[in-house]
Amino acid sequence: MADQSKNNTPEIFELNNGSMHVKISNYGATITSLSVPDKNGKLADVVLGFDSVDPYVKVLAPYFGCIVGRVANRIKEGKFSLNGVDYTLPINKPPNSLHGGNKGFDKKIWDVAGHKKDGEKPFIIFKYHSADGEEGYPGAVAVTATYTLTSATTMRLDMEATPENKDTPINLAQHTYWNLAGHDSGNILDHMIQIWGSHVTPVDQFTVPTGEILPVKGTPFDFTEEKRIGESIGEVGLGYDHNYVLDCPDQEKEGLKHAAKLRDGASSRVMDLWTNAPGVQFYTGNYVNGVVGKGNAVYGKHAGVCLETQGFPNAINQSNFPSVVVKAGEKYKHTMLFEFSA
């Protein structure tokens, strides 16, 4: 096992179990590449990203592959109150605060606390210490993210966070953009998707939930049965960027519930996503615009799809949403299981 490193240099680490090959950076705990076989055993890299660490650091990329925090998604007007104290956050996506602020967890270099590159169940453990007051949030938080290749074509991500001295909102999300036909194959509108959510939290003009929880039945948001992503996308403005309530019962796997199933017909690649989170942000890359990525591929609108399991957006300001406040000394746990097949 590699020695622990408090390395202040962004670099890329590999996990390879002989069937799938993953590259992950300590900058933002970011998945930069993930290669899985199609029905003929041909490998393709199915995540949008860059060939080296530099562009992640220097280019204003749209959160490719990273873990976002301390609080993922939008907080209305960058304001909330907790235990009688008012907090103000950076307005980095006017008029709201998005994905932890100007320099969220996605723009930090995490420590590598363990790394097994290959063999059986390769893994990498990242740790990050978020200081009291960082990006306006209360209290120091110890964060761990562990990526493990648990079987031939399954990857598990375990995110944990413990507030050390104050209660604080915590909502971590993994922001990878997927394209199961290959990262350089064009848009994802022909992908099929099923989402195990029969409700969404509708949003205002600034993509902040209104507080309502509405059924998807009979609307363009209904993916309770498998449907082509592009089928009704023209009816929802720029595209999908909505939180689904994961309320459809299905079989569990490792204590996790089924969140979504994404399928590419041409390659027959399938990704099943399982989680313990209450919601998933279904985002169709609406703001991706001419980003030059791996192998000089140009990523345009809808080049990838994000399935970010999460607490509900702006939950800190919505008393009817599941709470995202973690009390001092208690542990936040968020697991995602990515199961690939063909």
N, C-alpha and C positions, 0 to 999 in steps of 0.2 A: 504494500500500500504506500502510495506517495506520502511524503512528509507534509505536515501542515505548513501552509504558507500564508504569511501576511504580505501578499505581493501587491504592490501598488501599481503594477503594470497590467493593462488589459491584455489578456491573451485568450487563446481558444484551446479547450480540452476535448479529448475524444472519448466516446464510449462505443465499443464494438463487440457484439456477441456472436459475430459470424453471419447473422441474418439481417440485422439492422445496424446502421452506422449513424451515430449522432455526434454533432459538434456543438459544444456549449461554451459560452464565454463567461468569465468572472465579471465582466462588465454587464451589470443588469441581470445576472444569472440567465443570460440570453441564449436561446436555441438558435444557432446560426445555420444549421443544416441537419436534416433528418432524412435518411435514405432507407426506403423500404421496397420490397419486390412487388411487381405486378403479377398477373395470372401466369405469365411465362417465366417468372423468376428474375425479370429485368429490374435492376435497381433504378430508382429515380429519387432525386431530392425534392421533397414535397413541401418545403417551407420557404417563404420569401425571405430574402436577406442579402448579406454582402459576403464577399470572399475573405475579407480580412476584418480585423477589429476596428481599424481606423474610421471607416465610414459611420459605424455605430456611434463613435465618439464625436465625429466632426460634422456629419450630415444630419440635418433635422429630419430624420426618418420617422415614419408614423408608428413608432413603438413596435418595430419588427422584433418578434421573438422573445421579448423581455418579460420579466416579472415587474408589475407596476404596484406601487404602494407609496405611502402607508395606507392610503385609501384609493382603491381603483374607481374609475368612472368619475362622474360629476358630483360636486357638492355645490348646491345652489348659492350663487353670489359669493362663494368662498367663505361662508359664515356658518358657524354652529355654536350652540351653547351646551356645556356639559358640567354637571355638578355646580351650577350657578355661575360658571365663568364663561364669558363670551370669547370665542376664538375667531381670528381672521386669517385666511389663507391666501396665498398668491393667486391672482386671477390670470392663470396662464392660458385659458381658453375662454376669452370674454363672452358673457359676463360671469363665467363660472370658474371654479378650480377643478382641474382634471388630473387624474392619475398621480396624485401626490404632490403636485405643484411644479415649480420651475426645475427642481432637481430632485425628482422622486427616486425610488429604489432602482428604477431602470437606468439611471445615470450615475450609479455608484459602483465602485469596484468592491466586490464581495470577497471575503477571505475564503480560501479553499481549505476546508477542515478535514477532507478525506477524498481520495480518488482511486478507484480501481478501473483501469482502462478497458480490460478485456477479460476473457474467461467467462465463468458463470456469474450471472447477475452483476455486471459492471455498474458502478455508481459514481456519483460525485456529490459531495456535500458542500454547500455554500453557506457562509454565515455573514450577517451584517448587523452592526449595532447602530440603531437610529437614535440620535441624541434628543434629549428633552428640548422642545421648541423647534426642532428641525422642520422647515417648511410650515411653521406655525402650529404644529401639532403638539399636544401636551404629553409630557413624560417620555422617558427613554424606553426603547423596545429592543429586545434581542430577537433577531429573526434568523430562521434556518430554512433553506430550501434544498431538498435532496431529490435528485433525479436518479432513478434506477431502471435498468433494463431487466424487468422481472421474468420475462420469457422471450422466446425467439423474436416475436414481433409485438411486444407490449412494453410500454414505458410508463412508469409511475412517477408522479411528482407529489412529494409531501412538503407542504409549507406550514411552518409553525412560527408563532410569534408570542412573546411573553412581555407584557408591560412591566417594567421594573418598579416604578414608584408612583404612577398615576394611572387612573382609568383613561382609556383613549380609544377612539374608533380605529379599527383595523379591518381592512378588506383587500386582500392580495389577489391579483389575477395574473394569469399567464396569457400573454398577448400575441401568441404566434399566429401568423397568417398562413393558412393551409391551402394548397392546391394539389389535390391527389393525382392530377395528370402530370405533375412536374411543375416546379416553380416558374419555369420559363414557357409554359404551354398556352398562355393567354388567360382569358377570364374564367371564373368559376360558375357562370350562369347556367351551364348544363349539368353541373353537379346535382345529385339528388340529396335531399336532406330530410331527416325525420327528427323532430324535437319533442322530448317527453314533457311538454308544457302546454297546458290547455288555457293558460292566461298570460297576458303581457301587462307590463306597467306602462301605459301610454305616456307620451312625453309632450312637453310644450315646444315652442319654436326654437328653444336653445338646447333641446335634447335632454331636459331634466324631467324626470317623472312628475306627473301631476298629483300623484298620490292615489289615483284610481288603480284598481286591479280588474281588468276587463277580459271576458272570454274571447278566444281567437276564432271560435266557430263561426263560419260564414264570412270571414274577413281574409284579406291577403296575408295575414299573419299566421294562418292555420297550417302548421306542419306536423299535426298530430299523426297524420299518415304521410308516408314518403312522397315528396313533391319536388319538382325541379325548382332550384333556387330562383331562376329567372322567370318562372311562370307568371307571377303577379308583381314582380319587383317594380314595374312601371307605375303601380298604384300607390307606392309608399314613398313618394318624393325621391330623394337621392339614392335610396336603397334601404336595406335593413340596418338598423343600429338600435336594437331594442332588447330590453331585459325580459326574458321568459321566466315565468314561475314554474319551477320543476315539480309539478304536482300530479303527473300521470304515473300511477303505479306500474311497475314492471319488475321483472326478476332483479335481485340484487347481485352484485359481484364484489367480493371482498368487503362487504358491508357498505358498498357505495350504490347509488341509484343511477340508472341510465339517464344521461342528459341528452345525448344526440347521436345520430348515426349519419355520417357523411359518406357519399359513394360517388365514384367517378366511373361512368359506364365504359369508356374506351379502354382503360387500363384494368378495370374491375377492382381497383383498390378501394378498400372500405376502411373508415376509421370510426370505431365506436368509442364514445367518451362517457366515462362514469365519474361521479363526484359525490361529495357529501355537502356541497354548497346548496343554498336554497334557490339560486337563480343562475341563468347563463345569458350573457350578452351575445346575441347573434348579430355580427357585424360583417357587411359584405364589401369592405374596403372602398367605401364611397369616396374617400378623400385621397386615395392613392393616385398620384398623377405624375407620370414620367420619371419615376425613380429608377436610376440605373443600378441594377443589382448584380448578383452572381453571374459570372460569364458574360457580362455586359447585357444581360437580359433587361429589357425596359418594362417595368411594372406600371400598368395603367389602372384606371378605375376598375374595381371588381376583380383584380388579379389574384386575390386570395380571400379566404373567409376566416374570420376569427370566431372562436367559440370559447368565450371567457367565462368560466364558472365563477360565481361571485355572490356576495351579499348584494341586496338591491341598491341601485344607484341612489344617492342622496338620502339613504336610510337614516343617517344621523339627524335629518330634519323632518322625517316622516314617521310619526309614532305608530302608524298602522303597518309599517314594514318591519320584518324581523330585525332586531337590534344588531348593530355592528360594533357596539361598545364592548371592549374587553376590560375586565377589572384588573387592577394591579395585582400581579402574582398569579393570575389565571392564564391559561394557555389557549391561544387561537390555533385551531387545526383545520387545514383545508387540503384535501387530497383530490388529485385528478389521475385517472387511469386512461391512457390512450392505447387502444387495442386495434392493431392493424391486421387486415386480412385481404385476400384477393381471390 
